[in-house]
Every structure is written in C-alpha cells, then in structure tokens.
Amino acid sequence: MTFNSFELSGDSNDENTILLSGNNYFIKINFDTYPIKLGEQFIDIEIEYIENNGNKFNGNVEIFFNTPSKSERYKFIALKLPDTKSLYKATHTFKEPGNWMIEIYVNDKKISEDFVFYVNVNNPSISVLKHGYLLMLMVALFFVVGYVKLYFEAKNKK
C-alpha cells in the first residue's frame, strides 16, 4: 500500500491500520480486512486532538473515495458511535481494483483539516466476482439434480 499524508506511521505491509498526523488532529484508520479486496469494506476512524487537553473530538467527518481512474468520486459521512469518545464508522464498496485515493475532511466548529492517502484494492475472491452468484447457483442446482436422480433411481428399484 502507498500512502500520502503529512506523516504516516505503522507498518502498512503487515497491518490494516493507517496512522495519520496533521497539524491539529491525529487519526487512526482501521480497515475491517487486510489486504483490501473488491467488495464491501468497513472502516473505523478514531480522531484525537494533537494538543490533547482532555477534549474529545465531536465534529463531522466526511470521506471521499476516488476511483483509480479518477472518473468517479463517492462521498460518505462517517457516523459517530454512541457511547464512544471519538470513534466513527464508515463503509464503502470498492468496485474497481487499483490505487484508490481517499480524502478525509475532519471538521469541528473551530478547526478543520484535510487528509489524503492511497490504498491498493486487490482483485476479489470468487464470492465477490461479478458473476460469482452463477457459480453458487450451479452448485445448488447440482445438489438438487443429484437428489432428484437418486430419488427416482431408488423408486425404480422397488
């Protein structure tokens, strides 16, 4: 994975955690699965002030996902989980492999800051393929046909 930000910490080759440090905020981003593949991905975002004086972030978090070809841009608003200090959740369905540019806009009423980083999205497993449902349907159909064939063979032997 390749990242571009003010500062990046962590070993991105072995982890699904991205640490971003800006002028005002420290952001920890966790992807649900690693490596990232096509399909739905759940994202946890923790935000803290760099000058942590006991205040917890309680603002807005907007996320923009830009396709590798830069032809489409998807906007999401991360939702704050209740009863948490500063944990936000978002989800996105990656539909195209390649390097996706992700922009995060963090804003409370006084301070705002933008973060940009890149993630590499790999080709999917068979369950996420465009026509993967046909394969699953064929497997189910195989079992049904086998059951019916065995039923009639047993009935004819009686």
C-alpha positions in Angstrom: 0.0 0.0 0.0 1.2 3.5 -0.7 0.2 6.5 1.4 0.5 10.2 1.1 -0.1 12.4 4.1 1.6 14.8 6.4 3.1 12.0 8.3 2.5 8.3 8.2 3.2 5.7 10.9 2.9 2.0 11.2 4.0 -0.9 9.0 1.4 -0.9 6.3 2.7 -4.2 4.8 1.5 -6.2 7.8 -1.4 -4.3 9.3 -4.7 -2.9 8.4 -4.1 0.3 10.5 -3.2 3.6 9.0 -2.0 6.4 11.3 -2.2 10.0 10.0 -0.9 13.0 11.9 -1.8 16.5 10.7 -1.4 20.0 12.2 -4.4 19.6 14.6 -5.6 16.0 14.6 -4.2 12.5 15.0 -6.2 10.0 13.0 -6.2 6.2 13.3 -7.9 4.3 10.5 -8.7 0.6 10.6 -9.9 -1.4 7.7 -12.0 -4.4 8.5 -10.0 -6.8 6.4 -6.5 -6.8 5.0 -5.4 -6.9 2.3 -8.3 -4.8 0.9 -10.2 -6.5 -1.8 -13.1 -5.6 -4.0 -16.4 -5.6 -2.2 -17.8 -4.0 1.0 -15.2 -2.7 3.5 -16.0 -1.5 7.0 -13.8 1.4 8.3 -13.2 2.5 11.8 -11.9 6.1 12.3 -10.5 7.4 15.7 -9.8 11.1 15.9 -7.9 12.9 18.7 -6.6 16.4 19.0 -2.8 16.6 18.8 -2.8 19.1 21.7 -4.9 16.7 23.9 -6.2 18.8 26.8 -8.9 16.3 27.7 -11.2 17.4 24.9 -12.7 14.6 22.8 -13.4 15.2 19.1 -17.1 15.6 18.4 -17.3 17.0 14.9 -18.0 16.0 11.4 -16.0 13.5 9.3 -16.5 13.4 5.5 -14.8 10.7 3.4 -14.3 10.9 -0.4 -13.3 7.7 -2.3 -11.8 8.4 -5.7 -11.7 5.5 -8.2 -8.3 4.6 -9.6 -9.3 6.1 -13.0 -10.4 9.3 -11.2 -13.7 9.0 -13.2 -15.9 8.7 -10.1 -15.9 10.2 -6.6 -18.0 8.8 -3.8 -18.9 10.9 -0.7 -19.7 9.4 2.7 -20.3 10.9 6.1 -18.8 8.8 8.9 -21.1 8.3 11.8 -20.1 8.6 15.4 -20.8 5.6 17.5 -22.9 6.5 20.6 -21.2 6.0 24.0 -17.7 6.3 22.5 -15.2 9.1 22.9 -14.3 9.7 19.3 -14.9 6.5 17.2 -16.5 7.0 13.8 -17.7 4.2 11.4 -18.0 4.2 7.7 -18.5 1.7 4.9 -17.7 1.6 1.2 -18.0 -0.9 -1.6 -14.9 -1.0 -3.7 -16.0 -1.8 -7.3 -12.7 -1.4 -9.2 -9.2 -2.7 -8.4 -6.2 -0.4 -8.2 -4.9 2.5 -6.2 -7.8 4.4 -4.6 -7.3 7.9 -3.4 -9.1 8.5 -0.1 -9.7 12.0 1.2 -10.8 12.6 4.8 -12.2 16.0 5.9 -12.3 16.5 9.6 -14.1 19.5 11.0 -15.3 20.6 14.4 -16.8 24.1 14.8 -13.4 25.7 15.2 -10.8 23.6 13.4 -10.8 21.8 10.1 -8.2 19.7 8.3 -7.9 17.6 5.2 -6.0 14.2 4.9 -5.2 12.3 1.7 -3.9 8.8 1.4 -3.9 5.9 -1.0 -4.9 2.3 -0.6 -4.4 -0.5 -3.1 -7.5 -2.6 -3.7 -6.8 -6.1 -4.9 -8.9 -8.4 -7.2 -11.7 -10.1 -5.4 -12.2 -13.6 -4.2 -14.7 -15.8 -6.0 -17.6 -14.7 -3.8 -17.3 -11.1 -5.0 -16.9 -11.7 -8.7 -19.4 -10.1 -11.0 -21.0 -13.4 -11.9 -20.0 -15.4 -8.8 -23.7 -15.8 -8.0 -24.0 -18.0 -11.1 -21.4 -20.4 -9.8 -23.2 -20.6 -6.4 -26.4 -21.2 -8.2 -24.8 -24.0 -10.3 -23.6 -25.7 -7.1 -27.0 -25.6 -5.5 -28.6 -26.9 -8.8 -26.1 -29.8 -8.8 -27.3 -30.9 -5.4 -31.0 -30.6 -6.4 -30.4 -32.6 -9.6 -28.4 -35.2 -7.7 -31.1 -35.6 -5.1 -33.9 -36.0 -7.6 -31.9 -38.5 -9.7 -31.1 -40.6 -6.6 -34.8 -40.4 -5.6 -36.0 -41.8 -8.9 -33.4 -44.5 -9.0 -34.4 -45.7 -5.6 -38.1 -45.6 -6.6 -37.4 -47.6 -9.7 -35.6 -50.4 -7.8 -38.6 -51.0 -5.5 
